[in-house]
Amino acid sequence: MSGSVRADSWTWSVRLFKTRSAAASACRAGHVKVDGVTAKPSTPVTIGTEVRVRAHGVEKIVEVTQLVNKRVGAPIAATAYIDHSPPPPPKEILAAIPIRDRGAGRPTKKDRRELDRIRGFSED
């Protein structure tokens, strides 16, 4: 196998994205970072590289352990990287975060302050 693989191809091959075009689109949109730098679809990925992928509201931080450029099964894909992603928040915290009704418009300043307070971003 060669010394590097394209970022879009690798993220698709290890099943971080469903399609290669979705992986390439995510790279172009800035949702994929290789070693802390926003990656183009053609950015080379090598063994030991840190890849950060933001998809579906979740950030995955993985370290490349195996170069794969063809789509592989889930058990093999799991061995191609080491997952350093933080654990998801507990369900109790997720349930406590209010969700705005669809079509309710933009949150007011008061709503944003309340959301920030609940999420722990407030300066209080």
C-alpha positions, 0 to 999 in steps of 0.5 A: 500500500502507498504511503498516504491516502486522500482524506475523503477516501480514507474517511469514507473507507473507514465508514465515517461517512456513508458516501465518498461524495459526502466525505468530499463535501464535508472536506470542502465545507471545513468539517474535516481537519487533518492534524488541526488544519482544515483538509481539502478532499485531496489532503494526504492522510498517513499513519499516525495522523489525527483526523477530526470529523464533524458530522451530524452534530458530533465530533469524532477525533481519530488517529490513523493506524491503517491506510485504507482506500477501499470501503471495508466492513465495519470490523476491519474499519474499526481496526483502521483507527484509534478513537480519541473522541470524548464520550457523549454527554449523559442522557440526563443532560441531553434531556434537560436541554430545551429544544425549540419548536420548528418554525418558532423563529430565532431565539431572543436574547433572553432565550440565548442567555438561558440556553447558555446558562443551561449548557454551562457557557454563562459567565455567572 
